[in-house]
Amino acid sequence: MAQHNLHTNVLIQRLFNLKSDMSIKQEVQKINLSETAGYMTLKTTNTKNGKAAKSLTSTSLLSKEQEISNKLLQCLVCLNKPREMIFLPCGHINTCNDCAEAADCCPDCDSRILATVKTYNQ
């Protein structure tokens, strides 16, 4: 019984660590998006008078950054839904709920899945 409790405590600790890691990754992504918006690439265009005018291309940069971010967070199996399931004991977050239900092994490391935990993005 003590061995079971120890194993459960280890899994719970891993889950909390993964939740912290996931929050950190999300914060880094938010910071990267903010920095990209702050740096805004300037494009030079000619006007009627021959003077150079600068137009901001921040919206295209932000949309490209968001597109890349969305692709990185998509399910590795169906590529349609966001990743939301943690596989235990490996701790990888690679699939949506539907694809996780059909998986026996982690698509990232091929280890056997003993349990899954659903995550929620804020």
Biopython code that builds the backbone (N, CA, C, O; Angstrom):
import numpy as np
from Bio.PDB.StructureBuilder import StructureBuilder

atoms = [
    (1, "MET", "N", (0.822, -1.202, 0.000)),
    (1, "MET", "CA", (0.000, 0.000, 0.000)),
    (1, "MET", "C", (0.863, 1.261, 0.000)),
    (1, "MET", "O", (0.556, 2.243, -0.676)),
    (2, "ALA", "N", (1.963, 1.210, 0.783)),
    (2, "ALA", "CA", (2.861, 2.372, 0.836)),
    (2, "ALA", "C", (3.500, 2.607, -0.520)),
    (2, "ALA", "O", (3.701, 3.751, -0.928)),
    (3, "GLN", "N", (3.823, 1.511, -1.227)),
    (3, "GLN", "CA", (4.418, 1.630, -2.572)),
    (3, "GLN", "C", (3.432, 2.301, -3.524)),
    (3, "GLN", "O", (3.832, 3.134, -4.338)),
    (4, "HIS", "N", (2.154, 1.950, -3.432)),
    (4, "HIS", "CA", (1.118, 2.544, -4.278)),
    (4, "HIS", "C", (0.988, 4.044, -3.993)),
    (4, "HIS", "O", (0.894, 4.847, -4.922)),
    (5, "ASN", "N", (0.982, 4.418, -2.713)),
    (5, "ASN", "CA", (0.886, 5.837, -2.346)),
    (5, "ASN", "C", (2.098, 6.620, -2.829)),
    (5, "ASN", "O", (1.966, 7.756, -3.284)),
    (6, "LEU", "N", (3.284, 6.011, -2.731)),
    (6, "LEU", "CA", (4.502, 6.666, -3.204)),
    (6, "LEU", "C", (4.419, 6.894, -4.708)),
    (6, "LEU", "O", (4.750, 7.974, -5.196)),
    (7, "HIS", "N", (3.971, 5.866, -5.448)),
    (7, "HIS", "CA", (3.834, 5.980, -6.903)),
    (7, "HIS", "C", (2.806, 7.059, -7.261)),
    (7, "HIS", "O", (3.022, 7.841, -8.186)),
    (8, "THR", "N", (1.703, 7.097, -6.536)),
    (8, "THR", "CA", (0.674, 8.109, -6.770)),
    (8, "THR", "C", (1.221, 9.506, -6.493)),
    (8, "THR", "O", (0.974, 10.440, -7.256)),
    (9, "ASN", "N", (1.957, 9.640, -5.409)),
    (9, "ASN", "CA", (2.545, 10.947, -5.082)),
    (9, "ASN", "C", (3.536, 11.398, -6.148)),
    (9, "ASN", "O", (3.587, 12.580, -6.487)),
    (10, "VAL", "N", (4.322, 10.466, -6.675)),
    (10, "VAL", "CA", (5.274, 10.800, -7.744)),
    (10, "VAL", "C", (4.517, 11.274, -8.976)),
    (10, "VAL", "O", (4.904, 12.267, -9.593)),
    (11, "LEU", "N", (3.440, 10.577, -9.345)),
    (11, "LEU", "CA", (2.643, 10.971, -10.506)),
    (11, "LEU", "C", (2.000, 12.340, -10.295)),
    (11, "LEU", "O", (1.962, 13.156, -11.216)),
    (12, "ILE", "N", (1.505, 12.592, -9.110)),
    (12, "ILE", "CA", (0.898, 13.896, -8.822)),
    (12, "ILE", "C", (1.943, 14.997, -8.918)),
    (12, "ILE", "O", (1.673, 16.062, -9.474)),
    (13, "GLN", "N", (3.142, 14.749, -8.377)),
    (13, "GLN", "CA", (4.211, 15.747, -8.455)),
    (13, "GLN", "C", (4.593, 16.019, -9.906)),
    (13, "GLN", "O", (4.796, 17.169, -10.295)),
    (14, "ARG", "N", (4.692, 14.946, -10.713)),
    (14, "ARG", "CA", (4.997, 15.124, -12.141)),
    (14, "ARG", "C", (3.919, 15.953, -12.823)),
    (14, "ARG", "O", (4.221, 16.811, -13.652)),
    (15, "LEU", "N", (2.679, 15.698, -12.479)),
    (15, "LEU", "CA", (1.565, 16.434, -13.070)),
    (15, "LEU", "C", (1.663, 17.916, -12.735)),
    (15, "LEU", "O", (1.472, 18.760, -13.610)),
    (16, "PHE", "N", (1.958, 18.243, -11.485)),
    (16, "PHE", "CA", (2.113, 19.648, -11.108)),
    (16, "PHE", "C", (3.295, 20.284, -11.821)),
    (16, "PHE", "O", (3.222, 21.440, -12.237)),
    (17, "ASN", "N", (4.396, 19.530, -11.966)),
    (17, "ASN", "CA", (5.562, 20.047, -12.690)),
    (17, "ASN", "C", (5.217, 20.312, -14.146)),
    (17, "ASN", "O", (5.627, 21.327, -14.708)),
    (18, "LEU", "N", (4.461, 19.399, -14.763)),
    (18, "LEU", "CA", (4.059, 19.584, -16.159)),
    (18, "LEU", "C", (3.152, 20.794, -16.304)),
    (18, "LEU", "O", (3.277, 21.555, -17.263)),
    (19, "LYS", "N", (2.243, 20.977, -15.359)),
    (19, "LYS", "CA", (1.342, 22.130, -15.398)),
    (19, "LYS", "C", (2.151, 23.419, -15.323)),
    (19, "LYS", "O", (1.863, 24.379, -16.037)),
    (20, "SER", "N", (3.171, 23.441, -14.453)),
    (20, "SER", "CA", (4.036, 24.618, -14.338)),
    (20, "SER", "C", (4.800, 24.847, -15.628)),
    (20, "SER", "O", (4.892, 25.977, -16.109)),
    (21, "ASP", "N", (5.356, 23.759, -16.201)),
    (21, "ASP", "CA", (6.099, 23.877, -17.458)),
    (21, "ASP", "C", (5.206, 24.402, -18.568)),
    (21, "ASP", "O", (5.634, 25.225, -19.377)),
    (22, "MET", "N", (3.959, 23.927, -18.609)),
    (22, "MET", "CA", (3.029, 24.355, -19.648)),
    (22, "MET", "C", (2.700, 25.838, -19.482)),
    (22, "MET", "O", (2.620, 26.573, -20.466)),
    (23, "SER", "N", (2.510, 26.273, -18.243)),
    (23, "SER", "CA", (2.230, 27.689, -17.991)),
    (23, "SER", "C", (3.407, 28.554, -18.402)),
    (23, "SER", "O", (3.223, 29.630, -18.972)),
    (24, "ILE", "N", (4.618, 28.090, -18.114)),
    (24, "ILE", "CA", (5.815, 28.838, -18.491)),
    (24, "ILE", "C", (5.899, 28.957, -20.004)),
    (24, "ILE", "O", (6.187, 30.035, -20.525)),
    (25, "LYS", "N", (5.651, 27.858, -20.720)),
    (25, "LYS", "CA", (5.703, 27.890, -22.188)),
    (25, "LYS", "C", (4.673, 28.867, -22.746)),
    (25, "LYS", "O", (4.958, 29.596, -23.696)),
    (26, "GLN", "N", (3.475, 28.884, -22.159)),
    (26, "GLN", "CA", (2.440, 29.805, -22.629)),
    (26, "GLN", "C", (2.846, 31.247, -22.376)),
    (26, "GLN", "O", (2.601, 32.113, -23.216)),
    (27, "GLU", "N", (3.462, 31.521, -21.231)),
    (27, "GLU", "CA", (3.914, 32.877, -20.937)),
    (27, "GLU", "C", (5.009, 33.306, -21.905)),
    (27, "GLU", "O", (5.033, 34.452, -22.352)),
    (28, "VAL", "N", (5.923, 32.379, -22.232)),
    (28, "VAL", "CA", (6.988, 32.688, -23.190)),
    (28, "VAL", "C", (6.388, 33.021, -24.544)),
    (28, "VAL", "O", (6.837, 33.953, -25.212)),
    (29, "GLN", "N", (5.371, 32.264, -24.957)),
    (29, "GLN", "CA", (4.719, 32.545, -26.237)),
    (29, "GLN", "C", (4.059, 33.922, -26.214)),
    (29, "GLN", "O", (4.134, 34.657, -27.199)),
    (30, "LYS", "N", (3.417, 34.277, -25.109)),
    (30, "LYS", "CA", (2.790, 35.597, -25.003)),
    (30, "LYS", "C", (3.843, 36.697, -25.088)),
    (30, "LYS", "O", (3.634, 37.714, -25.750)),
    (31, "ILE", "N", (4.969, 36.491, -24.419)),
    (31, "ILE", "CA", (6.046, 37.481, -24.451)),
    (31, "ILE", "C", (6.596, 37.614, -25.862)),
    (31, "ILE", "O", (6.840, 38.723, -26.336)),
    (32, "ASN", "N", (6.792, 36.478, -26.535)),
    (32, "ASN", "CA", (7.299, 36.523, -27.910)),
    (32, "ASN", "C", (6.356, 37.285, -28.827)),
    (32, "ASN", "O", (6.803, 38.060, -29.672)),
    (33, "LEU", "N", (5.048, 37.068, -28.664)),
    (33, "LEU", "CA", (4.075, 37.798, -29.474)),
    (33, "LEU", "C", (4.133, 39.292, -29.171)),
    (33, "LEU", "O", (4.052, 40.117, -30.081)),
    (34, "SER", "N", (4.273, 39.639, -27.896)),
    (34, "SER", "CA", (4.357, 41.053, -27.520)),
    (34, "SER", "C", (5.610, 41.697, -28.084)),
    (34, "SER", "O", (5.565, 42.824, -28.576)),
    (35, "GLU", "N", (6.737, 40.980, -28.014)),
    (35, "GLU", "CA", (7.983, 41.527, -28.540)),
    (35, "GLU", "C", (7.907, 41.706, -30.045)),
    (35, "GLU", "O", (8.400, 42.693, -30.590)),
    (36, "THR", "N", (7.281, 40.735, -30.717)),
    (36, "THR", "CA", (7.138, 40.845, -32.166)),
    (36, "THR", "C", (6.318, 42.080, -32.513)),
    (36, "THR", "O", (6.655, 42.813, -33.443)),
    (37, "ALA", "N", (5.249, 42.308, -31.770)),
    (37, "ALA", "CA", (4.423, 43.498, -32.013)),
    (37, "ALA", "C", (5.223, 44.763, -31.727)),
    (37, "ALA", "O", (5.068, 45.769, -32.419)),
    (38, "GLY", "N", (6.069, 44.714, -30.718)),
    (38, "GLY", "CA", (6.856, 45.883, -30.355)),
    (38, "GLY", "C", (7.920, 46.237, -31.373)),
    (38, "GLY", "O", (8.198, 47.416, -31.591)),
    (39, "TYR", "N", (8.515, 45.246, -31.993)),
    (39, "TYR", "CA", (9.588, 45.512, -32.946)),
    (39, "TYR", "C", (9.080, 45.925, -34.320)),
    (39, "TYR", "O", (9.785, 46.614, -35.057)),
    (40, "MET", "N", (7.880, 45.518, -34.669)),
    (40, "MET", "CA", (7.233, 45.848, -35.938)),
    (40, "MET", "C", (8.196, 46.186, -37.073)),
    (40, "MET", "O", (8.877, 47.211, -37.052)),
    (41, "THR", "N", (8.229, 45.332, -38.023)),
    (41, "THR", "CA", (9.080, 45.581, -39.177)),
    (41, "THR", "C", (8.539, 46.740, -39.993)),
    (41, "THR", "O", (7.331, 46.859, -40.201)),
    (42, "LEU", "N", (9.432, 47.583, -40.446)),
    (42, "LEU", "CA", (9.032, 48.729, -41.265)),
    (42, "LEU", "C", (9.345, 48.435, -42.722)),
    (42, "LEU", "O", (10.411, 47.921, -43.061)),
    (43, "LYS", "N", (8.396, 48.774, -43.563)),
    (43, "LYS", "CA", (8.575, 48.584, -45.001)),
    (43, "LYS", "C", (8.562, 49.955, -45.658)),
    (43, "LYS", "O", (7.692, 50.782, -45.385)),
    (44, "THR", "N", (9.520, 50.179, -46.512)),
    (44, "THR", "CA", (9.604, 51.477, -47.184)),
    (44, "THR", "C", (8.872, 51.411, -48.513)),
    (44, "THR", "O", (9.075, 50.498, -49.313)),
    (45, "THR", "N", (8.005, 52.414, -48.733)),
    (45, "THR", "CA", (7.279, 52.504, -50.001)),
    (45, "THR", "C", (7.418, 53.910, -50.552)),
    (45, "THR", "O", (7.625, 54.862, -49.799)),
    (46, "ASN", "N", (7.308, 54.038, -51.829)),
    (46, "ASN", "CA", (7.408, 55.361, -52.461)),
    (46, "ASN", "C", (6.033, 56.015, -52.526)),
    (46, "ASN", "O", (5.026, 55.349, -52.766)),
    (47, "THR", "N", (6.005, 57.312, -52.313)),
    (47, "THR", "CA", (4.764, 58.075, -52.419)),
    (47, "THR", "C", (4.801, 58.897, -53.705)),
    (47, "THR", "O", (5.785, 58.851, -54.444)),
    (48, "LYS", "N", (3.730, 59.649, -53.975)),
    (48, "LYS", "CA", (3.659, 60.484, -55.185)),
    (48, "LYS", "C", (4.804, 61.479, -55.250)),
    (48, "LYS", "O", (5.365, 61.700, -56.323)),
    (49, "ASN", "N", (5.158, 62.079, -54.129)),
    (49, "ASN", "CA", (6.194, 63.109, -54.091)),
    (49, "ASN", "C", (7.607, 62.536, -54.189)),
    (49, "ASN", "O", (8.574, 63.297, -54.228)),
    (50, "GLY", "N", (7.740, 61.251, -54.229)),
    (50, "GLY", "CA", (9.066, 60.656, -54.272)),
    (50, "GLY", "C", (9.679, 60.496, -52.898)),
    (50, "GLY", "O", (10.789, 59.982, -52.760)),
    (51, "LYS", "N", (8.955, 60.937, -51.880)),
    (51, "LYS", "CA", (9.459, 60.788, -50.517)),
    (51, "LYS", "C", (9.209, 59.353, -50.056)),
    (51, "LYS", "O", (8.283, 58.681, -50.511)),
    (52, "ALA", "N", (10.035, 58.925, -49.171)),
    (52, "ALA", "CA", (9.859, 57.574, -48.630)),
    (52, "ALA", "C", (8.876, 57.626, -47.473)),
    (52, "ALA", "O", (8.986, 58.464, -46.578)),
    (53, "ALA", "N", (7.932, 56.733, -47.507)),
    (53, "ALA", "CA", (6.987, 56.617, -46.398)),
    (53, "ALA", "C", (7.125, 55.216, -45.817)),
    (53, "ALA", "O", (7.344, 54.244, -46.541)),
    (54, "LYS", "N", (6.998, 55.134, -44.547)),
    (54, "LYS", "CA", (7.148, 53.840, -43.886)),
    (54, "LYS", "C", (5.773, 53.343, -43.458)),
    (54, "LYS", "O", (5.003, 54.062, -42.822)),
    (55, "SER", "N", (5.491, 52.115, -43.817)),
    (55, "SER", "CA", (4.218, 51.541, -43.390)),
    (55, "SER", "C", (4.502, 50.337, -42.501)),
    (55, "SER", "O", (5.414, 49.551, -42.756)),
    (56, "LEU", "N", (3.728, 50.221, -41.492)),
    (56, "LEU", "CA", (3.933, 49.147, -40.535)),
    (56, "LEU", "C", (3.334, 47.849, -41.055)),
    (56, "LEU", "O", (2.225, 47.823, -41.588)),
    (57, "THR", "N", (4.077, 46.801, -40.891)),
    (57, "THR", "CA", (3.569, 45.492, -41.294)),
    (57, "THR", "C", (3.386, 44.614, -40.060)),
    (57, "THR", "O", (3.570, 43.398, -40.119)),
    (58, "SER", "N", (3.027, 45.233, -38.956)),
    (58, "SER", "CA", (2.892, 44.490, -37.709)),
    (58, "SER", "C", (1.752, 43.480, -37.755)),
    (58, "SER", "O", (1.870, 42.393, -37.189)),
    (59, "THR", "N", (0.661, 43.818, -38.415)),
    (59, "THR", "CA", (-0.467, 42.888, -38.441)),
    (59, "THR", "C", (-0.100, 41.616, -39.181)),
    (59, "THR", "O", (-0.498, 40.528, -38.765)),
    (60, "SER", "N", (0.647, 41.726, -40.267)),
    (60, "SER", "CA", (1.039, 40.514, -40.983)),
    (60, "SER", "C", (2.032, 39.702, -40.164)),
    (60, "SER", "O", (1.998, 38.472, -40.187)),
    (61, "LEU", "N", (2.920, 40.387, -39.436)),
    (61, "LEU", "CA", (3.860, 39.678, -38.570)),
    (61, "LEU", "C", (3.137, 38.952, -37.448)),
    (61, "LEU", "O", (3.434, 37.794, -37.156)),
    (62, "LEU", "N", (2.200, 39.628, -36.828)),
    (62, "LEU", "CA", (1.451, 39.010, -35.741)),
    (62, "LEU", "C", (0.618, 37.836, -36.225)),
    (62, "LEU", "O", (0.552, 36.808, -35.550)),
    (63, "SER", "N", (-0.013, 37.969, -37.370)),
    (63, "SER", "CA", (-0.824, 36.868, -37.874)),
    (63, "SER", "C", (0.052, 35.674, -38.234)),
    (63, "SER", "O", (-0.349, 34.529, -38.025)),
    (64, "LYS", "N", (1.240, 35.928, -38.771)),
    (64, "LYS", "CA", (2.170, 34.844, -39.098)),
    (64, "LYS", "C", (2.650, 34.159, -37.818)),
    (64, "LYS", "O", (2.717, 32.932, -37.753)),
    (65, "GLU", "N", (2.982, 34.953, -36.805)),
    (65, "GLU", "CA", (3.414, 34.413, -35.513)),
    (65, "GLU", "C", (2.302, 33.579, -34.883)),
    (65, "GLU", "O", (2.564, 32.509, -34.333)),
    (66, "GLN", "N", (1.068, 34.060, -34.961)),
    (66, "GLN", "CA", (-0.074, 33.331, -34.410)),
    (66, "GLN", "C", (-0.299, 32.029, -35.172)),
    (66, "GLN", "O", (-0.604, 31.002, -34.567)),
    (67, "GLU", "N", (-0.153, 32.065, -36.477)),
    (67, "GLU", "CA", (-0.315, 30.868, -37.301)),
    (67, "GLU", "C", (0.714, 29.806, -36.916)),
    (67, "GLU", "O", (0.379, 28.629, -36.782)),
    (68, "ILE", "N", (1.950, 30.223, -36.741)),
    (68, "ILE", "CA", (3.009, 29.291, -36.347)),
    (68, "ILE", "C", (2.730, 28.738, -34.952)),
    (68, "ILE", "O", (2.886, 27.541, -34.712)),
    (69, "SER", "N", (2.322, 29.602, -34.044)),
    (69, "SER", "CA", (2.012, 29.185, -32.678)),
    (69, "SER", "C", (0.873, 28.168, -32.665)),
    (69, "SER", "O", (0.941, 27.173, -31.943)),
    (70, "ASN", "N", (-0.172, 28.409, -33.455)),
    (70, "ASN", "CA", (-1.299, 27.477, -33.527)),
    (70, "ASN", "C", (-0.871, 26.123, -34.065)),
    (70, "ASN", "O", (-1.321, 25.089, -33.572)),
    (71, "LYS", "N", (-0.005, 26.118, -35.073)),
    (71, "LYS", "CA", (0.467, 24.852, -35.632)),
    (71, "LYS", "C", (1.267, 24.062, -34.609)),
    (71, "LYS", "O", (1.174, 22.836, -34.561)),
    (72, "LEU", "N", (2.052, 24.755, -33.789)),
    (72, "LEU", "CA", (2.854, 24.083, -32.774)),
    (72, "LEU", "C", (1.994, 23.490, -31.668)),
    (72, "LEU", "O", (2.419, 22.554, -30.990)),
    (73, "LEU", "N", (0.801, 24.016, -31.478)),
    (73, "LEU", "CA", (-0.073, 23.546, -30.413)),
    (73, "LEU", "C", (-1.146, 22.574, -30.898)),
    (73, "LEU", "O", (-1.998, 22.161, -30.113)),
    (74, "GLN", "N", (-1.118, 22.202, -32.182)),
    (74, "GLN", "CA", (-2.120, 21.286, -32.726)),
    (74, "GLN", "C", (-1.770, 19.835, -32.402)),
    (74, "GLN", "O", (-0.605, 19.472, -32.239)),
    (75, "CYS", "N", (-2.801, 19.035, -32.319)),
    (75, "CYS", "CA", (-2.667, 17.600, -32.096)),
    (75, "CYS", "C", (-1.751, 16.998, -33.160)),
    (75, "CYS", "O", (-1.902, 17.290, -34.346)),
    (76, "LEU", "N", (-0.804, 16.160, -32.740)),
    (76, "LEU", "CA", (0.131, 15.544, -33.680)),
    (76, "LEU", "C", (-0.522, 14.475, -34.548)),
    (76, "LEU", "O", (0.007, 14.119, -35.601)),
    (77, "VAL", "N", (-1.664, 13.966, -34.112)),
    (77, "VAL", "CA", (-2.311, 12.880, -34.848)),
    (77, "VAL", "C", (-3.295, 13.417, -35.888)),
    (77, "VAL", "O", (-3.156, 13.117, -37.073)),
    (78, "CYS", "N", (-4.283, 14.205, -35.464)),
    (78, "CYS", "CA", (-5.316, 14.677, -36.400)),
    (78, "CYS", "C", (-5.000, 16.045, -37.008)),
    (78, "CYS", "O", (-5.552, 16.395, -38.050)),
    (79, "LEU", "N", (-4.135, 16.808, -36.382)),
    (79, "LEU", "CA", (-3.731, 18.145, -36.847)),
    (79, "LEU", "C", (-4.894, 19.141, -36.940)),
    (79, "LEU", "O", (-4.790, 20.157, -37.627)),
    (80, "ASN", "N", (-5.995, 18.846, -36.250)),
    (80, "ASN", "CA", (-7.171, 19.723, -36.301)),
    (80, "ASN", "C", (-7.476, 20.411, -34.983)),
    (80, "ASN", "O", (-7.860, 21.580, -34.962)),
    (81, "LYS", "N", (-7.308, 19.696, -33.898)),
    (81, "LYS", "CA", (-7.690, 20.207, -32.582)),
    (81, "LYS", "C", (-6.438, 20.528, -31.769)),
    (81, "LYS", "O", (-5.349, 20.054, -32.091)),
    (82, "PRO", "N", (-6.590, 21.329, -30.721)),
    (82, "PRO", "CA", (-5.423, 21.647, -29.886)),
    (82, "PRO", "C", (-4.997, 20.461, -29.016)),
    (82, "PRO", "O", (-5.808, 19.605, -28.663)),
    (83, "ARG", "N", (-3.716, 20.434, -28.685)),
    (83, "ARG", "CA", (-3.202, 19.423, -27.763)),
    (83, "ARG", "C", (-3.786, 19.707, -26.386)),
    (83, "ARG", "O", (-3.802, 20.851, -25.931)),
    (84, "GLU", "N", (-4.270, 18.645, -25.719)),
    (84, "GLU", "CA", (-4.877, 18.876, -24.414)),
    (84, "GLU", "C", (-4.725, 17.716, -23.444)),
    (84, "GLU", "O", (-5.189, 17.814, -22.308)),
    (85, "MET", "N", (-4.098, 16.633, -23.848)),
    (85, "MET", "CA", (-3.998, 15.463, -22.984)),
    (85, "MET", "C", (-2.545, 15.180, -22.613)),
    (85, "MET", "O", (-1.668, 15.127, -23.476)),
    (86, "ILE", "N", (-2.304, 14.999, -21.308)),
    (86, "ILE", "CA", (-0.982, 14.611, -20.821)),
    (86, "ILE", "C", (-0.969, 13.096, -20.700)),
    (86, "ILE", "O", (-1.864, 12.505, -20.096)),
    (87, "PHE", "N", (0.050, 12.471, -21.278)),
    (87, "PHE", "CA", (0.212, 11.030, -21.153)),
    (87, "PHE", "C", (1.110, 10.740, -19.957)),
    (87, "PHE", "O", (2.159, 11.362, -19.786)),
    (88, "LEU", "N", (0.687, 9.792, -19.139)),
    (88, "LEU", "CA", (1.495, 9.371, -17.998)),
    (88, "LEU", "C", (1.954, 7.945, -18.221)),
    (88, "LEU", "O", (1.156, 7.129, -18.682)),
    (89, "PRO", "N", (3.167, 7.608, -17.927)),
    (89, "PRO", "CA", (4.119, 8.337, -17.104)),
    (89, "PRO", "C", (5.087, 9.241, -17.880)),
    (89, "PRO", "O", (5.873, 9.948, -17.249)),
    (90, "CYS", "N", (5.067, 9.250, -19.219)),
    (90, "CYS", "CA", (6.082, 10.011, -19.972)),
    (90, "CYS", "C", (5.898, 11.522, -19.854)),
    (90, "CYS", "O", (6.882, 12.260, -19.914)),
    (91, "GLY", "N", (4.651, 12.007, -19.686)),
    (91, "GLY", "CA", (4.411, 13.432, -19.501)),
    (91, "GLY", "C", (4.277, 14.240, -20.777)),
    (91, "GLY", "O", (4.182, 15.465, -20.709)),
    (92, "HIS", "N", (4.265, 13.601, -21.937)),
    (92, "HIS", "CA", (4.142, 14.349, -23.192)),
    (92, "HIS", "C", (2.708, 14.835, -23.399)),
    (92, "HIS", "O", (1.747, 14.166, -23.019)),
    (93, "ILE", "N", (2.588, 16.004, -24.004)),
    (93, "ILE", "CA", (1.283, 16.579, -24.346)),
    (93, "ILE", "C", (1.265, 16.694, -25.867)),
    (93, "ILE", "O", (1.768, 17.670, -26.423)),
    (94, "ASN", "N", (0.686, 15.701, -26.539)),
    (94, "ASN", "CA", (0.768, 15.641, -27.995)),
    (94, "ASN", "C", (-0.558, 15.555, -28.718)),
    (94, "ASN", "O", (-0.615, 15.805, -29.922)),
    (95, "THR", "N", (-1.632, 15.207, -28.018)),
    (95, "THR", "CA", (-2.874, 14.923, -28.729)),
    (95, "THR", "C", (-4.082, 15.620, -28.107)),
    (95, "THR", "O", (-4.055, 16.093, -26.971)),
    (96, "CYS", "N", (-5.134, 15.656, -28.909)),
    (96, "CYS", "CA", (-6.433, 16.113, -28.416)),
    (96, "CYS", "C", (-7.081, 14.950, -27.653)),
    (96, "CYS", "O", (-6.537, 13.846, -27.624)),
    (97, "ASN", "N", (-8.212, 15.191, -27.052)),
    (97, "ASN", "CA", (-8.908, 14.176, -26.275)),
    (97, "ASN", "C", (-9.311, 12.980, -27.138)),
    (97, "ASN", "O", (-9.130, 11.832, -26.732)),
    (98, "ASP", "N", (-9.854, 13.244, -28.324)),
    (98, "ASP", "CA", (-10.316, 12.160, -29.197)),
    (98, "ASP", "C", (-9.177, 11.230, -29.599)),
    (98, "ASP", "O", (-9.317, 10.008, -29.540)),
    (99, "CYS", "N", (-8.057, 11.805, -30.006)),
    (99, "CYS", "CA", (-6.920, 10.988, -30.437)),
    (99, "CYS", "C", (-6.264, 10.276, -29.257)),
    (99, "CYS", "O", (-5.728, 9.180, -29.420)),
    (100, "ALA", "N", (-6.299, 10.882, -28.077)),
    (100, "ALA", "CA", (-5.720, 10.252, -26.885)),
    (100, "ALA", "C", (-6.499, 8.998, -26.507)),
    (100, "ALA", "O", (-5.917, 8.004, -26.072)),
    (101, "GLU", "N", (-7.822, 9.050, -26.678)),
    (101, "GLU", "CA", (-8.646, 7.889, -26.347)),
    (101, "GLU", "C", (-8.316, 6.690, -27.228)),
    (101, "GLU", "O", (-8.454, 5.545, -26.798)),
    (102, "ALA", "N", (-7.885, 6.947, -28.449)),
    (102, "ALA", "CA", (-7.574, 5.865, -29.382)),
    (102, "ALA", "C", (-6.128, 5.389, -29.284)),
    (102, "ALA", "O", (-5.773, 4.377, -29.887)),
    (103, "ALA", "N", (-5.293, 6.097, -28.539)),
    (103, "ALA", "CA", (-3.861, 5.775, -28.493)),
    (103, "ALA", "C", (-3.535, 4.796, -27.370)),
    (103, "ALA", "O", (-4.058, 4.899, -26.261)),
    (104, "ASP", "N", (-2.661, 3.849, -27.682)),
    (104, "ASP", "CA", (-2.128, 2.937, -26.671)),
    (104, "ASP", "C", (-0.732, 3.364, -26.237)),
    (104, "ASP", "O", (-0.319, 3.130, -25.102)),
    (105, "CYS", "N", (-0.006, 4.003, -27.172)),
    (105, "CYS", "CA", (1.365, 4.443, -26.919)),
    (105, "CYS", "C", (1.503, 5.920, -27.272)),
    (105, "CYS", "O", (0.782, 6.435, -28.126)),
    (106, "CYS", "N", (2.426, 6.584, -26.612)),
    (106, "CYS", "CA", (2.694, 7.996, -26.878)),
    (106, "CYS", "C", (3.263, 8.149, -28.285)),
    (106, "CYS", "O", (4.213, 7.448, -28.632)),
    (107, "PRO", "N", (2.708, 9.048, -29.109)),
    (107, "PRO", "CA", (3.231, 9.229, -30.464)),
    (107, "PRO", "C", (4.620, 9.872, -30.491)),
    (107, "PRO", "O", (5.292, 9.844, -31.522)),
    (108, "ASP", "N", (5.049, 10.443, -29.381)),
    (108, "ASP", "CA", (6.357, 11.095, -29.332)),
    (108, "ASP", "C", (7.471, 10.125, -28.952)),
    (108, "ASP", "O", (8.496, 10.058, -29.631)),
    (109, "CYS", "N", (7.274, 9.371, -27.865)),
    (109, "CYS", "CA", (8.349, 8.494, -27.376)),
    (109, "CYS", "C", (8.003, 7.010, -27.464)),
    (109, "CYS", "O", (8.842, 6.164, -27.155)),
    (110, "ASP", "N", (6.792, 6.686, -27.878)),
    (110, "ASP", "CA", (6.328, 5.309, -28.059)),
    (110, "ASP", "C", (6.230, 4.524, -26.751)),
    (110, "ASP", "O", (6.182, 3.295, -26.777)),
    (111, "SER", "N", (6.200, 5.214, -25.608)),
    (111, "SER", "CA", (6.034, 4.501, -24.344)),
    (111, "SER", "C", (4.551, 4.203, -24.122)),
    (111, "SER", "O", (3.680, 4.921, -24.612)),
    (112, "ARG", "N", (4.286, 3.142, -23.380)),
    (112, "ARG", "CA", (2.917, 2.722, -23.109)),
    (112, "ARG", "C", (2.227, 3.757, -22.224)),
    (112, "ARG", "O", (2.808, 4.240, -21.252)),
    (113, "ILE", "N", (0.991, 4.091, -22.565)),
    (113, "ILE", "CA", (0.214, 5.070, -21.802)),
    (113, "ILE", "C", (-0.510, 4.341, -20.672)),
    (113, "ILE", "O", (-1.314, 3.440, -20.909)),
    (114, "LEU", "N", (-0.208, 4.754, -19.430)),
    (114, "LEU", "CA", (-0.864, 4.153, -18.272)),
    (114, "LEU", "C", (-2.063, 4.969, -17.817)),
    (114, "LEU", "O", (-3.023, 4.427, -17.269)),
    (115, "ALA", "N", (-2.002, 6.281, -18.050)),
    (115, "ALA", "CA", (-3.104, 7.166, -17.667)),
    (115, "ALA", "C", (-3.001, 8.449, -18.479)),
    (115, "ALA", "O", (-1.946, 8.766, -19.029)),
    (116, "THR", "N", (-4.103, 9.180, -18.550)),
    (116, "THR", "CA", (-4.106, 10.477, -19.230)),
    (116, "THR", "C", (-4.734, 11.519, -18.306)),
    (116, "THR", "O", (-5.568, 11.203, -17.458)),
    (117, "VAL", "N", (-4.314, 12.761, -18.492)),
    (117, "VAL", "CA", (-4.867, 13.876, -17.724)),
    (117, "VAL", "C", (-5.207, 14.978, -18.712)),
    (117, "VAL", "O", (-4.381, 15.356, -19.543)),
    (118, "LYS", "N", (-6.425, 15.491, -18.618)),
    (118, "LYS", "CA", (-6.845, 16.568, -19.517)),
    (118, "LYS", "C", (-6.335, 17.909, -18.997)),
    (118, "LYS", "O", (-6.410, 18.187, -17.800)),
    (119, "THR", "N", (-5.815, 18.736, -19.901)),
    (119, "THR", "CA", (-5.347, 20.073, -19.533)),
    (119, "THR", "C", (-6.312, 21.102, -20.099)),
    (119, "THR", "O", (-7.059, 20.820, -21.035)),
    (120, "TYR", "N", (-6.288, 22.284, -19.527)),
    (120, "TYR", "CA", (-7.154, 23.365, -19.984)),
    (120, "TYR", "C", (-6.321, 24.614, -20.184)),
    (120, "TYR", "O", (-5.589, 25.026, -19.284)),
    (121, "ASN", "N", (-6.426, 25.220, -21.360)),
    (121, "ASN", "CA", (-5.729, 26.479, -21.630)),
    (121, "ASN", "C", (-6.610, 27.632, -21.203)),
    (121, "ASN", "O", (-7.835, 27.575, -21.310)),
    (122, "GLN", "N", (-5.966, 28.679, -20.717)),
    (122, "GLN", "CA", (-6.725, 29.850, -20.283)),
    (122, "GLN", "C", (-6.691, 30.911, -21.328)),
    (122, "GLN", "O", (-7.277, 31.978, -21.145)),
]
sb = StructureBuilder()
sb.init_structure("model")
sb.init_model(0)
sb.init_chain("A")
sb.init_seg("    ")
for serial, (resi, resn, name, xyz) in enumerate(atoms, 1):
    if name == "N":
        sb.init_residue(resn, " ", resi, " ")
    sb.init_atom(name, np.array(xyz, "f"), 0.0, 1.0, " ", f" {name:<3s}", serial, name[0])
structure = sb.get_structure()
